Amino acid sequence: HELVELSLQRDAVRNLCVAVSEWGERIIFLRRLQEGGASRSYGLQCARLAGMPEDVVGRAKELLSELELHGAVGKGPQLSLFAPPEPASEETTDVPDGLRQMLEGVQPDEMSPRQAHELLYRLIEKVDR
């Protein structure tokens, strides 16, 4: 929504979105650009289309409902998806050396989505061995 607002403030900025058709909780991208911003966020539907596990999408839906119930959606700072994790307790620090070495020096905020995707697949391959 900040991008929609920016297009109203700057003449050089134009806002387009992909037309979407909703069917229940599913969406279909109509492969047509239209002026303006999306009428709402389709984050949960996009996560489902991207193959996120259903329990993750379900939990996100619960959290969104909770935020909407308390009027917290769109207010205050957005939480960073890449914020450093809380320090792990001793029980969860048992990481195999190979994985630890692969993750050493990784800076998620400096990675492209493709680099992050490739690293994830390398980690999965390492765990499956």
N, C-alpha and C positions, 0 to 999 in steps of 0.2 A: 504494500500500500504506500510505502515511502516513495517507490518509483513512480507511482501514479501522481503523487503530490509533486514530485520533482518535475514531471512533464508540465504541470500547471504553472510552475514557477520559472521555467526556462524555455525560451522560444526554440532553442536548438535541440530540445529533447522531445521525442515523439514516443508514445507508448502504443505497443501492439501486443496482442495476445492471440493464442491459438483458440479457435472456436471449439467448444466442448459440448457434447451431448451427455446428459446424465441418464442413467438407467439404474434405478435403485441406488445401491452404494457404489456402483461402477461408473466409469466415465469412458467415453469414446472420443478421441481426438479427431476432429473433422478435417484436419490438414488444410485449414483455411485461416489466414491471418485476418484479424479484425482490429479496428481502432479501439483504443482504450485499454484499461486493465481488466483482469479477470474479475468476475463478479464475486468470487470468493476463492479461498485457498483450496487446492486439490492435493495437498500434501499427503494425506492418508491414502487416497486413491493412487497417486503416483508411486508411493512406497509399495503398495500392493502390486502394481504393474511392474515395478523393478524387481519383484521377487523377494521382498522382505518377508521373513517368517510371519505367519498369521498371528502368532502370539505377540509379536512385537507390534504389529499394526493394531491389534486389539488393545494392547496396553496404551499405545499412543492415543487411541480413540477415547479410552477412559480418562486419560489426563486432559485431553482437549475438552471433553464434556465437563470435567471439574473446573477447568479454567473458565469456560463459557458460563458456567453456573455462577461463579463468583465475579464475573465481569472483568477478568484479568487478561483476556485475549486482546492483544494490540496495545496494552498499557505497560509502561516501564521498559527497562532494557531487555533485549532478547538474550536468552541464555546462549552461550557459545557451545556449539556441538563439539568443539575441539579444545575446550578448556582442559588443563591438566587434571588428571584424575586425583582423587584424594589419596594420600599415602596409604599404601596397602598394609594390612595387618600382617603379622608374621605368618599366619596360616596361608595367606594367598601369595606369598612371594616365591613359592617353589616353581620357578620358571626354568625349563631346560636350557642349558648353556647355548645350544644352537639357536634357539629362539631369542635368547637374550642378546646374542651377538648380532643377529639380523636386525633387532630393534634399536640397538645402540646407535645413538646419533640421529635417529629418525625425527624429523621435524614436520609433523602433520600439517601445520599451517603453511609450510613452504612447498608442499607437494601438490602437483596437479592431480585432478581426479583420476587420470589414467595411471599415474605413478602409484597412487594409493591403492588402486584396484590391482595393479600388478604385484605390489607388496603383499596384499591380502592373499592373493593366490599362492605366492611363494610360501607364506606362513602356513597356509592350509596344507600345502604339499609336504612341508616339513613335519607337521603334526601327524599327518596320515602315514608317515613312514614307520 
